[in-house]
Every structure is written in structure tokens, then in C-alpha cells.
């Protein structure tokens, strides 16, 4: 049976884009950000981060909290996008 395609809504798309923007603004590679997230106790590979940023993988609440902490922003900033920063 074929896998069902992942459907990412508008908030998920905005969150993915915001993660990428904040990561690049901070001069971090995907590998570096994934390492920060892992060091905070939430294992994440750079491949998983890449898939989140490209909206090919859902960003669950644990991912969101760890990414926000690693990027030094409140979690809602990732959900709201540029307007929350």
C-alpha cells in the first residue's frame, strides 16, 4: 500500500519557513541547529530538520519546543512567523 502524502497546512508551512529564516539569520547550518536541538535532549538529525524546513515532515510539538529553545525564541514565534519576532 502506498504511503499517504503528508498534508501540511498554512501554519505548518509558515512554521517551516520561519525556522529556516531564523536558522539562516543566526548563521547556522542545518547540521549545527540539529546538533543544538539534540544537545537539548531532543535527538534530531540534519535530515529531519531539512525535511521540516521543506515541509516534507510535520513539526510536532516536541520538535517545535526544542527548535524554539535552540533558536532562542518563544515557541509561538515559530508559529506566528515574522510578525511575532
C-alpha positions as MATLAB code, in Angstrom:
seq = 'XXXXXXXXXXXXXXXXXXXXXXXXXXXXXXXXXXXXXXXXXXXXXXXXXXXXXXXXXXXXXXXXXXXXXXXXXXXXXXXXXXXXX';
ca = [
       0.000    0.000    0.000;
       1.388    3.406   -0.974;
       2.116    5.922    1.738;
      -0.388    8.714    2.080;
       1.149   12.096    1.203;
       1.807   14.406    4.116;
      -0.523   17.370    4.145;
       0.957   20.474    5.739;
      -1.439   23.339    6.430;
      -0.768   27.055    6.278;
       0.507   27.266    9.873;
       2.845   24.333    9.246;
       4.159   25.971    6.084;
       4.705   29.281    7.886;
       6.441   27.491   10.771;
       8.755   25.639    8.386;
       9.692   28.881    6.639;
      10.224   30.726    9.928;
      12.553   28.000   11.219;
      14.622   28.284    8.049;
      14.707   32.099    8.220;
      15.769   32.181   11.871;
      18.387   29.489   11.318;
      19.989   31.354    8.423;
      19.762   34.733   10.214;
      21.735   33.190   13.038;
      24.335   31.815   10.638;
      23.610   28.193   11.488;
      23.741   25.257    9.133;
      21.054   22.603    9.396;
      23.662   20.303   10.931;
      24.521   22.908   13.602;
      20.896   23.574   14.527;
      20.114   19.853   14.646;
      23.122   19.395   16.954;
      21.823   22.180   19.241;
      18.404   20.542   19.380;
      19.996   17.165   20.124;
      22.151   18.700   22.879;
      18.939   19.977   24.486;
      17.762   16.368   24.810;
      15.587   16.074   21.702;
      17.512   13.961   19.164;
      17.206   15.401   15.655;
      19.233   14.701   12.549;
      20.027   17.346    9.974;
      17.962   15.261    7.533;
      14.913   15.535    9.803;
      15.448   19.291   10.103;
      15.795   19.599    6.338;
      12.520   17.744    5.857;
      10.788   20.017    8.386;
      12.076   23.149    6.640;
      10.941   21.837    3.247;
       7.528   20.896    4.706;
       8.093   17.246    3.881;
       7.848   16.272    7.553;
       5.482   17.540   10.206;
       6.983   19.545   13.046;
       5.397   18.024   16.147;
       5.054   19.909   19.413;
       8.232   18.389   20.877;
      10.170   19.411   17.751;
       8.669   22.896   17.945;
       9.601   23.400   21.606;
      13.168   22.140   21.116;
      13.718   24.176   17.937;
      12.397   27.320   19.629;
      14.725   26.798   22.574;
      17.700   26.167   20.282;
      16.878   29.326   18.291;
      16.304   31.378   21.494;
      12.730   32.360   20.659;
       9.391   31.520   22.270;
       7.557   28.658   20.538;
       4.718   30.946   19.393;
       7.279   32.932   17.364;
       7.771   29.878   15.150;
       4.010   29.512   14.687;
       3.297   33.175   14.012;
       6.204   33.854   11.687;
       7.817   37.246   11.094;
       5.066   39.202   12.834;
       5.933   37.620   16.208;
       9.657   38.446   16.055;
];
